[in-house]
Amino acid sequence: MSDWYDRLVSRHGDAIPAAEDLQIRPNLQPIVDELFAALSGYRVRVYGITERDEGLVVIDARVSDDITAADKTAVYAILEEYQERLND
């Protein structure tokens, strides 16, 4: 996970939570890469992504209060889409 995490941080910087807060199977890593790319440019903070059981992944994210309603809707749609993909 270290190499993948380092690459993720190099691409997305401070948007990435601490490594210990990304507890997922390696086969889910590409989806998480795509998630952070999709969220880029929005005011949202991901605090963690945790796989509680196989097929049950939880994304802990907070949307900034000062974004537009349209951006908030877009962020929630992105989070929902990737939550479903991570849980397939």
PDB file of N, CA, C and O in Angstrom, chain B, residues numbered from 101:
ATOM      1  N   MET B 101       0.831  -1.197   0.000  1.00  0.00           N
ATOM      2  CA  MET B 101       0.000   0.000   0.000  1.00  0.00           C
ATOM      3  C   MET B 101       0.867   1.249   0.000  1.00  0.00           C
ATOM      4  O   MET B 101       0.411   2.296  -0.459  1.00  0.00           O
ATOM      5  N   SER B 102       2.056   1.184   0.479  1.00  0.00           N
ATOM      6  CA  SER B 102       2.911   2.353   0.603  1.00  0.00           C
ATOM      7  C   SER B 102       3.167   3.051  -0.734  1.00  0.00           C
ATOM      8  O   SER B 102       3.025   4.270  -0.827  1.00  0.00           O
ATOM      9  N   ASP B 103       3.541   2.297  -1.765  1.00  0.00           N
ATOM     10  CA  ASP B 103       3.796   2.916  -3.071  1.00  0.00           C
ATOM     11  C   ASP B 103       2.530   3.558  -3.625  1.00  0.00           C
ATOM     12  O   ASP B 103       2.568   4.683  -4.125  1.00  0.00           O
ATOM     13  N   TRP B 104       1.426   2.857  -3.539  1.00  0.00           N
ATOM     14  CA  TRP B 104       0.157   3.393  -4.015  1.00  0.00           C
ATOM     15  C   TRP B 104      -0.194   4.659  -3.242  1.00  0.00           C
ATOM     16  O   TRP B 104      -0.591   5.659  -3.839  1.00  0.00           O
ATOM     17  N   TYR B 105      -0.054   4.624  -1.939  1.00  0.00           N
ATOM     18  CA  TYR B 105      -0.392   5.786  -1.108  1.00  0.00           C
ATOM     19  C   TYR B 105       0.504   6.970  -1.464  1.00  0.00           C
ATOM     20  O   TYR B 105       0.026   8.098  -1.588  1.00  0.00           O
ATOM     21  N   ASP B 106       1.784   6.718  -1.626  1.00  0.00           N
ATOM     22  CA  ASP B 106       2.709   7.794  -1.984  1.00  0.00           C
ATOM     23  C   ASP B 106       2.336   8.429  -3.316  1.00  0.00           C
ATOM     24  O   ASP B 106       2.399   9.650  -3.459  1.00  0.00           O
ATOM     25  N   ARG B 107       1.947   7.614  -4.291  1.00  0.00           N
ATOM     26  CA  ARG B 107       1.519   8.148  -5.588  1.00  0.00           C
ATOM     27  C   ARG B 107       0.228   8.968  -5.446  1.00  0.00           C
ATOM     28  O   ARG B 107       0.080  10.014  -6.078  1.00  0.00           O
ATOM     29  N   LEU B 108      -0.689   8.492  -4.624  1.00  0.00           N
ATOM     30  CA  LEU B 108      -1.939   9.199  -4.389  1.00  0.00           C
ATOM     31  C   LEU B 108      -1.670  10.580  -3.780  1.00  0.00           C
ATOM     32  O   LEU B 108      -2.252  11.576  -4.209  1.00  0.00           O
ATOM     33  N   VAL B 109      -0.806  10.630  -2.801  1.00  0.00           N
ATOM     34  CA  VAL B 109      -0.457  11.899  -2.156  1.00  0.00           C
ATOM     35  C   VAL B 109       0.257  12.820  -3.135  1.00  0.00           C
ATOM     36  O   VAL B 109       0.019  14.028  -3.132  1.00  0.00           O
ATOM     37  N   SER B 110       1.130  12.267  -3.970  1.00  0.00           N
ATOM     38  CA  SER B 110       1.845  13.121  -4.920  1.00  0.00           C
ATOM     39  C   SER B 110       0.883  13.740  -5.940  1.00  0.00           C
ATOM     40  O   SER B 110       1.130  14.841  -6.433  1.00  0.00           O
ATOM     41  N   ARG B 111      -0.197  13.047  -6.255  1.00  0.00           N
ATOM     42  CA  ARG B 111      -1.187  13.566  -7.211  1.00  0.00           C
ATOM     43  C   ARG B 111      -2.189  14.533  -6.568  1.00  0.00           C
ATOM     44  O   ARG B 111      -2.593  15.518  -7.186  1.00  0.00           O
ATOM     45  N   HIS B 112      -2.584  14.242  -5.324  1.00  0.00           N
ATOM     46  CA  HIS B 112      -3.703  14.987  -4.736  1.00  0.00           C
ATOM     47  C   HIS B 112      -3.347  15.722  -3.450  1.00  0.00           C
ATOM     48  O   HIS B 112      -4.201  16.392  -2.870  1.00  0.00           O
ATOM     49  N   GLY B 113      -2.113  15.611  -2.998  1.00  0.00           N
ATOM     50  CA  GLY B 113      -1.626  16.386  -1.856  1.00  0.00           C
ATOM     51  C   GLY B 113      -2.440  16.240  -0.594  1.00  0.00           C
ATOM     52  O   GLY B 113      -2.750  15.134  -0.152  1.00  0.00           O
ATOM     53  N   ASP B 114      -2.783  17.390  -0.019  1.00  0.00           N
ATOM     54  CA  ASP B 114      -3.474  17.435   1.276  1.00  0.00           C
ATOM     55  C   ASP B 114      -4.885  16.866   1.254  1.00  0.00           C
ATOM     56  O   ASP B 114      -5.489  16.679   2.310  1.00  0.00           O
ATOM     57  N   ALA B 115      -5.414  16.591   0.083  1.00  0.00           N
ATOM     58  CA  ALA B 115      -6.768  16.026  -0.006  1.00  0.00           C
ATOM     59  C   ALA B 115      -6.810  14.575   0.470  1.00  0.00           C
ATOM     60  O   ALA B 115      -7.884  14.028   0.720  1.00  0.00           O
ATOM     61  N   ILE B 116      -5.628  13.955   0.594  1.00  0.00           N
ATOM     62  CA  ILE B 116      -5.557  12.535   0.956  1.00  0.00           C
ATOM     63  C   ILE B 116      -5.431  12.386   2.470  1.00  0.00           C
ATOM     64  O   ILE B 116      -4.562  13.011   3.078  1.00  0.00           O
ATOM     65  N   PRO B 117      -6.278  11.574   3.082  1.00  0.00           N
ATOM     66  CA  PRO B 117      -6.146  11.334   4.521  1.00  0.00           C
ATOM     67  C   PRO B 117      -4.902  10.504   4.828  1.00  0.00           C
ATOM     68  O   PRO B 117      -4.252   9.985   3.921  1.00  0.00           O
ATOM     69  N   ALA B 118      -4.584  10.386   6.090  1.00  0.00           N
ATOM     70  CA  ALA B 118      -3.445   9.574   6.519  1.00  0.00           C
ATOM     71  C   ALA B 118      -3.611   8.134   6.041  1.00  0.00           C
ATOM     72  O   ALA B 118      -4.728   7.635   5.903  1.00  0.00           O
ATOM     73  N   ALA B 119      -2.490   7.483   5.793  1.00  0.00           N
ATOM     74  CA  ALA B 119      -2.503   6.111   5.262  1.00  0.00           C
ATOM     75  C   ALA B 119      -3.341   5.175   6.130  1.00  0.00           C
ATOM     76  O   ALA B 119      -4.054   4.316   5.612  1.00  0.00           O
ATOM     77  N   GLU B 120      -3.256   5.338   7.428  1.00  0.00           N
ATOM     78  CA  GLU B 120      -4.010   4.437   8.313  1.00  0.00           C
ATOM     79  C   GLU B 120      -5.516   4.657   8.225  1.00  0.00           C
ATOM     80  O   GLU B 120      -6.290   3.839   8.722  1.00  0.00           O
ATOM     81  N   ASP B 121      -5.940   5.757   7.596  1.00  0.00           N
ATOM     82  CA  ASP B 121      -7.363   6.034   7.425  1.00  0.00           C
ATOM     83  C   ASP B 121      -7.905   5.531   6.090  1.00  0.00           C
ATOM     84  O   ASP B 121      -9.076   5.738   5.772  1.00  0.00           O
ATOM     85  N   LEU B 122      -7.048   4.867   5.309  1.00  0.00           N
ATOM     86  CA  LEU B 122      -7.461   4.234   4.056  1.00  0.00           C
ATOM     87  C   LEU B 122      -7.274   2.729   4.220  1.00  0.00           C
ATOM     88  O   LEU B 122      -6.224   2.183   3.881  1.00  0.00           O
ATOM     89  N   GLN B 123      -8.277   2.083   4.728  1.00  0.00           N
ATOM     90  CA  GLN B 123      -8.200   0.656   5.025  1.00  0.00           C
ATOM     91  C   GLN B 123      -9.072  -0.115   4.041  1.00  0.00           C
ATOM     92  O   GLN B 123     -10.242  -0.400   4.296  1.00  0.00           O
ATOM     93  N   ILE B 124      -8.456  -0.440   2.905  1.00  0.00           N
ATOM     94  CA  ILE B 124      -9.164  -1.127   1.839  1.00  0.00           C
ATOM     95  C   ILE B 124      -8.285  -2.207   1.240  1.00  0.00           C
ATOM     96  O   ILE B 124      -7.067  -2.204   1.419  1.00  0.00           O
ATOM     97  N   ARG B 125      -8.917  -3.137   0.523  1.00  0.00           N
ATOM     98  CA  ARG B 125      -8.168  -4.169  -0.195  1.00  0.00           C
ATOM     99  C   ARG B 125      -7.456  -3.540  -1.393  1.00  0.00           C
ATOM    100  O   ARG B 125      -7.946  -2.563  -1.960  1.00  0.00           O
ATOM    101  N   PRO B 126      -6.324  -4.081  -1.774  1.00  0.00           N
ATOM    102  CA  PRO B 126      -5.579  -3.525  -2.917  1.00  0.00           C
ATOM    103  C   PRO B 126      -6.384  -3.453  -4.210  1.00  0.00           C
ATOM    104  O   PRO B 126      -6.166  -2.544  -5.011  1.00  0.00           O
ATOM    105  N   ASN B 127      -7.296  -4.374  -4.432  1.00  0.00           N
ATOM    106  CA  ASN B 127      -8.060  -4.339  -5.682  1.00  0.00           C
ATOM    107  C   ASN B 127      -9.036  -3.157  -5.736  1.00  0.00           C
ATOM    108  O   ASN B 127      -9.580  -2.864  -6.801  1.00  0.00           O
ATOM    109  N   LEU B 128      -9.264  -2.478  -4.614  1.00  0.00           N
ATOM    110  CA  LEU B 128     -10.129  -1.301  -4.592  1.00  0.00           C
ATOM    111  C   LEU B 128      -9.350   0.001  -4.802  1.00  0.00           C
ATOM    112  O   LEU B 128      -9.951   1.060  -4.986  1.00  0.00           O
ATOM    113  N   GLN B 129      -8.038  -0.072  -4.775  1.00  0.00           N
ATOM    114  CA  GLN B 129      -7.220   1.132  -4.887  1.00  0.00           C
ATOM    115  C   GLN B 129      -7.484   1.929  -6.159  1.00  0.00           C
ATOM    116  O   GLN B 129      -7.555   3.155  -6.081  1.00  0.00           O
ATOM    117  N   PRO B 130      -7.633   1.299  -7.333  1.00  0.00           N
ATOM    118  CA  PRO B 130      -7.914   2.099  -8.540  1.00  0.00           C
ATOM    119  C   PRO B 130      -9.212   2.907  -8.437  1.00  0.00           C
ATOM    120  O   PRO B 130      -9.298   4.011  -8.974  1.00  0.00           O
ATOM    121  N   ILE B 131     -10.204   2.370  -7.760  1.00  0.00           N
ATOM    122  CA  ILE B 131     -11.466   3.087  -7.590  1.00  0.00           C
ATOM    123  C   ILE B 131     -11.252   4.297  -6.685  1.00  0.00           C
ATOM    124  O   ILE B 131     -11.816   5.364  -6.927  1.00  0.00           O
ATOM    125  N   VAL B 132     -10.445   4.133  -5.651  1.00  0.00           N
ATOM    126  CA  VAL B 132     -10.148   5.248  -4.752  1.00  0.00           C
ATOM    127  C   VAL B 132      -9.364   6.324  -5.503  1.00  0.00           C
ATOM    128  O   VAL B 132      -9.604   7.515  -5.305  1.00  0.00           O
ATOM    129  N   ASP B 133      -8.430   5.910  -6.363  1.00  0.00           N
ATOM    130  CA  ASP B 133      -7.725   6.878  -7.220  1.00  0.00           C
ATOM    131  C   ASP B 133      -8.722   7.711  -8.006  1.00  0.00           C
ATOM    132  O   ASP B 133      -8.625   8.938  -8.042  1.00  0.00           O
ATOM    133  N   GLU B 134      -9.677   7.045  -8.632  1.00  0.00           N
ATOM    134  CA  GLU B 134     -10.686   7.726  -9.443  1.00  0.00           C
ATOM    135  C   GLU B 134     -11.561   8.638  -8.591  1.00  0.00           C
ATOM    136  O   GLU B 134     -11.939   9.725  -9.030  1.00  0.00           O
ATOM    137  N   LEU B 135     -11.882   8.203  -7.379  1.00  0.00           N
ATOM    138  CA  LEU B 135     -12.694   9.016  -6.472  1.00  0.00           C
ATOM    139  C   LEU B 135     -12.018  10.353  -6.199  1.00  0.00           C
ATOM    140  O   LEU B 135     -12.645  11.405  -6.315  1.00  0.00           O
ATOM    141  N   PHE B 136     -10.743  10.313  -5.837  1.00  0.00           N
ATOM    142  CA  PHE B 136     -10.051  11.562  -5.519  1.00  0.00           C
ATOM    143  C   PHE B 136      -9.905  12.439  -6.761  1.00  0.00           C
ATOM    144  O   PHE B 136      -9.953  13.664  -6.651  1.00  0.00           O
ATOM    145  N   ALA B 137      -9.731  11.851  -7.916  1.00  0.00           N
ATOM    146  CA  ALA B 137      -9.674  12.628  -9.153  1.00  0.00           C
ATOM    147  C   ALA B 137     -11.029  13.295  -9.410  1.00  0.00           C
ATOM    148  O   ALA B 137     -11.081  14.457  -9.814  1.00  0.00           O
ATOM    149  N   ALA B 138     -12.114  12.572  -9.179  1.00  0.00           N
ATOM    150  CA  ALA B 138     -13.453  13.115  -9.397  1.00  0.00           C
ATOM    151  C   ALA B 138     -13.782  14.244  -8.422  1.00  0.00           C
ATOM    152  O   ALA B 138     -14.510  15.174  -8.770  1.00  0.00           O
ATOM    153  N   LEU B 139     -13.246  14.163  -7.203  1.00  0.00           N
ATOM    154  CA  LEU B 139     -13.514  15.186  -6.190  1.00  0.00           C
ATOM    155  C   LEU B 139     -12.608  16.401  -6.316  1.00  0.00           C
ATOM    156  O   LEU B 139     -12.850  17.432  -5.688  1.00  0.00           O
ATOM    157  N   SER B 140     -11.578  16.280  -7.117  1.00  0.00           N
ATOM    158  CA  SER B 140     -10.633  17.377  -7.292  1.00  0.00           C
ATOM    159  C   SER B 140     -11.365  18.634  -7.755  1.00  0.00           C
ATOM    160  O   SER B 140     -12.173  18.589  -8.683  1.00  0.00           O
ATOM    161  N   GLY B 141     -11.079  19.729  -7.114  1.00  0.00           N
ATOM    162  CA  GLY B 141     -11.722  20.988  -7.474  1.00  0.00           C
ATOM    163  C   GLY B 141     -12.949  21.316  -6.644  1.00  0.00           C
ATOM    164  O   GLY B 141     -13.443  22.442  -6.695  1.00  0.00           O
ATOM    165  N   TYR B 142     -13.445  20.366  -5.889  1.00  0.00           N
ATOM    166  CA  TYR B 142     -14.585  20.612  -5.005  1.00  0.00           C
ATOM    167  C   TYR B 142     -14.084  20.821  -3.581  1.00  0.00           C
ATOM    168  O   TYR B 142     -13.008  20.348  -3.215  1.00  0.00           O
ATOM    169  N   ARG B 143     -14.861  21.521  -2.797  1.00  0.00           N
ATOM    170  CA  ARG B 143     -14.499  21.770  -1.400  1.00  0.00           C
ATOM    171  C   ARG B 143     -15.106  20.673  -0.537  1.00  0.00           C
ATOM    172  O   ARG B 143     -16.165  20.831   0.069  1.00  0.00           O
ATOM    173  N   VAL B 144     -14.394  19.562  -0.510  1.00  0.00           N
ATOM    174  CA  VAL B 144     -14.818  18.396   0.261  1.00  0.00           C
ATOM    175  C   VAL B 144     -13.578  17.789   0.888  1.00  0.00           C
ATOM    176  O   VAL B 144     -12.504  17.791   0.286  1.00  0.00           O
ATOM    177  N   ARG B 145     -13.726  17.273   2.090  1.00  0.00           N
ATOM    178  CA  ARG B 145     -12.607  16.642   2.790  1.00  0.00           C
ATOM    179  C   ARG B 145     -12.965  15.190   3.070  1.00  0.00           C
ATOM    180  O   ARG B 145     -13.977  14.903   3.710  1.00  0.00           O
ATOM    181  N   VAL B 146     -12.132  14.280   2.590  1.00  0.00           N
ATOM    182  CA  VAL B 146     -12.303  12.860   2.888  1.00  0.00           C
ATOM    183  C   VAL B 146     -11.428  12.547   4.094  1.00  0.00           C
ATOM    184  O   VAL B 146     -10.212  12.737   4.058  1.00  0.00           O
ATOM    185  N   TYR B 147     -12.056  12.066   5.161  1.00  0.00           N
ATOM    186  CA  TYR B 147     -11.338  11.756   6.390  1.00  0.00           C
ATOM    187  C   TYR B 147     -10.892  10.303   6.438  1.00  0.00           C
ATOM    188  O   TYR B 147      -9.958   9.960   7.163  1.00  0.00           O
ATOM    189  N   GLY B 148     -11.552   9.455   5.672  1.00  0.00           N
ATOM    190  CA  GLY B 148     -11.164   8.061   5.662  1.00  0.00           C
ATOM    191  C   GLY B 148     -12.055   7.231   4.760  1.00  0.00           C
ATOM    192  O   GLY B 148     -13.184   7.603   4.441  1.00  0.00           O
ATOM    193  N   ILE B 149     -11.511   6.101   4.365  1.00  0.00           N
ATOM    194  CA  ILE B 149     -12.267   5.104   3.604  1.00  0.00           C
ATOM    195  C   ILE B 149     -11.924   3.768   4.244  1.00  0.00           C
ATOM    196  O   ILE B 149     -10.773   3.334   4.232  1.00  0.00           O
ATOM    197  N   THR B 150     -12.924   3.136   4.792  1.00  0.00           N
ATOM    198  CA  THR B 150     -12.696   1.928   5.568  1.00  0.00           C
ATOM    199  C   THR B 150     -13.566   0.791   5.068  1.00  0.00           C
ATOM    200  O   THR B 150     -14.770   0.949   4.868  1.00  0.00           O
ATOM    201  N   GLU B 151     -12.940  -0.349   4.873  1.00  0.00           N
ATOM    202  CA  GLU B 151     -13.675  -1.555   4.518  1.00  0.00           C
ATOM    203  C   GLU B 151     -13.976  -2.300   5.810  1.00  0.00           C
ATOM    204  O   GLU B 151     -13.080  -2.866   6.436  1.00  0.00           O
ATOM    205  N   ARG B 152     -15.231  -2.294   6.196  1.00  0.00           N
ATOM    206  CA  ARG B 152     -15.614  -2.931   7.462  1.00  0.00           C
ATOM    207  C   ARG B 152     -15.761  -4.435   7.310  1.00  0.00           C
ATOM    208  O   ARG B 152     -15.346  -5.202   8.178  1.00  0.00           O
ATOM    209  N   ASP B 153     -16.348  -4.845   6.213  1.00  0.00           N
ATOM    210  CA  ASP B 153     -16.456  -6.240   5.817  1.00  0.00           C
ATOM    211  C   ASP B 153     -16.301  -6.250   4.310  1.00  0.00           C
ATOM    212  O   ASP B 153     -16.445  -5.213   3.663  1.00  0.00           O
ATOM    213  N   GLU B 154     -16.009  -7.416   3.742  1.00  0.00           N
ATOM    214  CA  GLU B 154     -15.933  -7.469   2.289  1.00  0.00           C
ATOM    215  C   GLU B 154     -17.287  -7.052   1.723  1.00  0.00           C
ATOM    216  O   GLU B 154     -18.320  -7.631   2.060  1.00  0.00           O
ATOM    217  N   GLY B 155     -17.266  -6.066   0.881  1.00  0.00           N
ATOM    218  CA  GLY B 155     -18.500  -5.560   0.302  1.00  0.00           C
ATOM    219  C   GLY B 155     -19.158  -4.461   1.103  1.00  0.00           C
ATOM    220  O   GLY B 155     -20.243  -4.010   0.734  1.00  0.00           O
ATOM    221  N   LEU B 156     -18.539  -4.007   2.195  1.00  0.00           N
ATOM    222  CA  LEU B 156     -19.077  -2.903   2.988  1.00  0.00           C
ATOM    223  C   LEU B 156     -17.957  -1.897   3.223  1.00  0.00           C
ATOM    224  O   LEU B 156     -17.189  -2.007   4.179  1.00  0.00           O
ATOM    225  N   VAL B 157     -17.882  -0.921   2.336  1.00  0.00           N
ATOM    226  CA  VAL B 157     -16.877   0.127   2.422  1.00  0.00           C
ATOM    227  C   VAL B 157     -17.587   1.427   2.756  1.00  0.00           C
ATOM    228  O   VAL B 157     -18.618   1.752   2.166  1.00  0.00           O
ATOM    229  N   VAL B 158     -17.031   2.171   3.708  1.00  0.00           N
ATOM    230  CA  VAL B 158     -17.619   3.423   4.151  1.00  0.00           C
ATOM    231  C   VAL B 158     -16.662   4.563   3.823  1.00  0.00           C
ATOM    232  O   VAL B 158     -15.483   4.517   4.172  1.00  0.00           O
ATOM    233  N   ILE B 159     -17.183   5.589   3.147  1.00  0.00           N
ATOM    234  CA  ILE B 159     -16.417   6.799   2.870  1.00  0.00           C
ATOM    235  C   ILE B 159     -16.846   7.849   3.890  1.00  0.00           C
ATOM    236  O   ILE B 159     -18.019   8.217   3.955  1.00  0.00           O
ATOM    237  N   ASP B 160     -15.900   8.325   4.678  1.00  0.00           N
ATOM    238  CA  ASP B 160     -16.153   9.372   5.663  1.00  0.00           C
ATOM    239  C   ASP B 160     -15.696  10.690   5.053  1.00  0.00           C
ATOM    240  O   ASP B 160     -14.496  10.954   4.968  1.00  0.00           O
ATOM    241  N   ALA B 161     -16.647  11.520   4.627  1.00  0.00           N
ATOM    242  CA  ALA B 161     -16.325  12.780   3.958  1.00  0.00           C
ATOM    243  C   ALA B 161     -17.243  13.884   4.460  1.00  0.00           C
ATOM    244  O   ALA B 161     -18.383  13.644   4.856  1.00  0.00           O
ATOM    245  N   ARG B 162     -16.707  15.109   4.430  1.00  0.00           N
ATOM    246  CA  ARG B 162     -17.476  16.289   4.811  1.00  0.00           C
ATOM    247  C   ARG B 162     -17.381  17.311   3.695  1.00  0.00           C
ATOM    248  O   ARG B 162     -16.297  17.587   3.181  1.00  0.00           O
ATOM    249  N   VAL B 163     -18.512  17.865   3.328  1.00  0.00           N
ATOM    250  CA  VAL B 163     -18.580  18.900   2.305  1.00  0.00           C
ATOM    251  C   VAL B 163     -18.545  20.252   3.010  1.00  0.00           C
ATOM    252  O   VAL B 163     -19.195  20.440   4.038  1.00  0.00           O
ATOM    253  N   SER B 164     -17.787  21.185   2.455  1.00  0.00           N
ATOM    254  CA  SER B 164     -17.700  22.529   3.018  1.00  0.00           C
ATOM    255  C   SER B 164     -19.069  23.192   3.004  1.00  0.00           C
ATOM    256  O   SER B 164     -19.846  23.005   2.068  1.00  0.00           O
ATOM    257  N   ASP B 165     -19.362  23.961   4.036  1.00  0.00           N
ATOM    258  CA  ASP B 165     -20.651  24.661   4.125  1.00  0.00           C
ATOM    259  C   ASP B 165     -20.770  25.804   3.121  1.00  0.00           C
ATOM    260  O   ASP B 165     -21.877  26.241   2.804  1.00  0.00           O
ATOM    261  N   ASP B 166     -19.634  26.286   2.621  1.00  0.00           N
ATOM    262  CA  ASP B 166     -19.677  27.478   1.782  1.00  0.00           C
ATOM    263  C   ASP B 166     -19.558  27.198   0.284  1.00  0.00           C
ATOM    264  O   ASP B 166     -19.062  28.034  -0.470  1.00  0.00           O
ATOM    265  N   ILE B 167     -20.019  26.007  -0.147  1.00  0.00           N
ATOM    266  CA  ILE B 167     -20.031  25.739  -1.588  1.00  0.00           C
ATOM    267  C   ILE B 167     -21.454  25.928  -2.117  1.00  0.00           C
ATOM    268  O   ILE B 167     -22.419  25.951  -1.354  1.00  0.00           O
ATOM    269  N   THR B 168     -21.555  26.058  -3.408  1.00  0.00           N
ATOM    270  CA  THR B 168     -22.875  26.272  -4.004  1.00  0.00           C
ATOM    271  C   THR B 168     -23.735  25.010  -3.868  1.00  0.00           C
ATOM    272  O   THR B 168     -23.224  23.906  -3.679  1.00  0.00           O
ATOM    273  N   ALA B 169     -25.013  25.200  -3.967  1.00  0.00           N
ATOM    274  CA  ALA B 169     -25.937  24.064  -3.910  1.00  0.00           C
ATOM    275  C   ALA B 169     -25.658  23.093  -5.047  1.00  0.00           C
ATOM    276  O   ALA B 169     -25.747  21.879  -4.863  1.00  0.00           O
ATOM    277  N   ALA B 170     -25.321  23.618  -6.222  1.00  0.00           N
ATOM    278  CA  ALA B 170     -25.025  22.748  -7.369  1.00  0.00           C
ATOM    279  C   ALA B 170     -23.771  21.915  -7.112  1.00  0.00           C
ATOM    280  O   ALA B 170     -23.737  20.724  -7.422  1.00  0.00           O
ATOM    281  N   ASP B 171     -22.736  22.548  -6.542  1.00  0.00           N
ATOM    282  CA  ASP B 171     -21.512  21.802  -6.231  1.00  0.00           C
ATOM    283  C   ASP B 171     -21.775  20.753  -5.150  1.00  0.00           C
ATOM    284  O   ASP B 171     -21.250  19.641  -5.212  1.00  0.00           O
ATOM    285  N   LYS B 172     -22.578  21.113  -4.177  1.00  0.00           N
ATOM    286  CA  LYS B 172     -22.909  20.162  -3.107  1.00  0.00           C
ATOM    287  C   LYS B 172     -23.630  18.944  -3.688  1.00  0.00           C
ATOM    288  O   LYS B 172     -23.335  17.808  -3.319  1.00  0.00           O
ATOM    289  N   THR B 173     -24.564  19.186  -4.586  1.00  0.00           N
ATOM    290  CA  THR B 173     -25.284  18.101  -5.254  1.00  0.00           C
ATOM    291  C   THR B 173     -24.322  17.235  -6.048  1.00  0.00           C
ATOM    292  O   THR B 173     -24.423  16.008  -6.023  1.00  0.00           O
ATOM    293  N   ALA B 174     -23.395  17.862  -6.749  1.00  0.00           N
ATOM    294  CA  ALA B 174     -22.410  17.116  -7.541  1.00  0.00           C
ATOM    295  C   ALA B 174     -21.514  16.264  -6.645  1.00  0.00           C
ATOM    296  O   ALA B 174     -21.245  15.104  -6.957  1.00  0.00           O
ATOM    297  N   VAL B 175     -21.058  16.831  -5.547  1.00  0.00           N
ATOM    298  CA  VAL B 175     -20.189  16.086  -4.626  1.00  0.00           C
ATOM    299  C   VAL B 175     -20.933  14.886  -4.054  1.00  0.00           C
ATOM    300  O   VAL B 175     -20.386  13.783  -4.014  1.00  0.00           O
ATOM    301  N   TYR B 176     -22.164  15.083  -3.615  1.00  0.00           N
ATOM    302  CA  TYR B 176     -22.934  13.967  -3.061  1.00  0.00           C
ATOM    303  C   TYR B 176     -23.167  12.873  -4.102  1.00  0.00           C
ATOM    304  O   TYR B 176     -23.149  11.686  -3.778  1.00  0.00           O
ATOM    305  N   ALA B 177     -23.384  13.278  -5.347  1.00  0.00           N
ATOM    306  CA  ALA B 177     -23.564  12.287  -6.417  1.00  0.00           C
ATOM    307  C   ALA B 177     -22.273  11.508  -6.647  1.00  0.00           C
ATOM    308  O   ALA B 177     -22.311  10.293  -6.844  1.00  0.00           O
ATOM    309  N   ILE B 178     -21.140  12.188  -6.626  1.00  0.00           N
ATOM    310  CA  ILE B 178     -19.845  11.514  -6.787  1.00  0.00           C
ATOM    311  C   ILE B 178     -19.620  10.539  -5.652  1.00  0.00           C
ATOM    312  O   ILE B 178     -19.252   9.389  -5.888  1.00  0.00           O
ATOM    313  N   LEU B 179     -19.836  10.981  -4.419  1.00  0.00           N
ATOM    314  CA  LEU B 179     -19.630  10.102  -3.262  1.00  0.00           C
ATOM    315  C   LEU B 179     -20.545   8.880  -3.330  1.00  0.00           C
ATOM    316  O   LEU B 179     -20.119   7.766  -3.025  1.00  0.00           O
ATOM    317  N   GLU B 180     -21.784   9.084  -3.726  1.00  0.00           N
ATOM    318  CA  GLU B 180     -22.724   7.967  -3.831  1.00  0.00           C
ATOM    319  C   GLU B 180     -22.272   6.975  -4.903  1.00  0.00           C
ATOM    320  O   GLU B 180     -22.286   5.763  -4.685  1.00  0.00           O
ATOM    321  N   GLU B 181     -21.875   7.498  -6.058  1.00  0.00           N
ATOM    322  CA  GLU B 181     -21.422   6.629  -7.145  1.00  0.00           C
ATOM    323  C   GLU B 181     -20.226   5.778  -6.723  1.00  0.00           C
ATOM    324  O   GLU B 181     -20.196   4.571  -6.965  1.00  0.00           O
ATOM    325  N   TYR B 182     -19.247   6.414  -6.093  1.00  0.00           N
ATOM    326  CA  TYR B 182     -18.041   5.676  -5.721  1.00  0.00           C
ATOM    327  C   TYR B 182     -18.274   4.766  -4.527  1.00  0.00           C
ATOM    328  O   TYR B 182     -17.637   3.719  -4.417  1.00  0.00           O
ATOM    329  N   GLN B 183     -19.175   5.147  -3.635  1.00  0.00           N
ATOM    330  CA  GLN B 183     -19.557   4.258  -2.533  1.00  0.00           C
ATOM    331  C   GLN B 183     -20.129   2.964  -3.100  1.00  0.00           C
ATOM    332  O   GLN B 183     -19.780   1.873  -2.648  1.00  0.00           O
ATOM    333  N   GLU B 184     -21.007   3.088  -4.089  1.00  0.00           N
ATOM    334  CA  GLU B 184     -21.586   1.900  -4.722  1.00  0.00           C
ATOM    335  C   GLU B 184     -20.519   1.067  -5.422  1.00  0.00           C
ATOM    336  O   GLU B 184     -20.511  -0.158  -5.305  1.00  0.00           O
ATOM    337  N   ARG B 185     -19.627   1.719  -6.144  1.00  0.00           N
ATOM    338  CA  ARG B 185     -18.557   0.980  -6.854  1.00  0.00           C
ATOM    339  C   ARG B 185     -17.646   0.250  -5.870  1.00  0.00           C
ATOM    340  O   ARG B 185     -17.233  -0.881  -6.127  1.00  0.00           O
ATOM    341  N   LEU B 186     -17.336   0.883  -4.760  1.00  0.00           N
ATOM    342  CA  LEU B 186     -16.484   0.239  -3.758  1.00  0.00           C
ATOM    343  C   LEU B 186     -17.173  -0.932  -3.084  1.00  0.00           C
ATOM    344  O   LEU B 186     -16.509  -1.846  -2.594  1.00  0.00           O
ATOM    345  N   ASN B 187     -18.491  -0.915  -3.056  1.00  0.00           N
ATOM    346  CA  ASN B 187     -19.246  -1.972  -2.389  1.00  0.00           C
ATOM    347  C   ASN B 187     -19.701  -3.086  -3.331  1.00  0.00           C
ATOM    348  O   ASN B 187     -20.333  -4.041  -2.881  1.00  0.00           O
ATOM    349  N   ASP B 188     -19.398  -2.988  -4.615  1.00  0.00           N
ATOM    350  CA  ASP B 188     -19.755  -4.063  -5.565  1.00  0.00           C
ATOM    351  C   ASP B 188     -18.864  -5.263  -5.394  1.00  0.00           C
ATOM    352  O   ASP B 188     -19.021  -6.255  -6.105  1.00  0.00           O
TER     353      ASP B 188
END
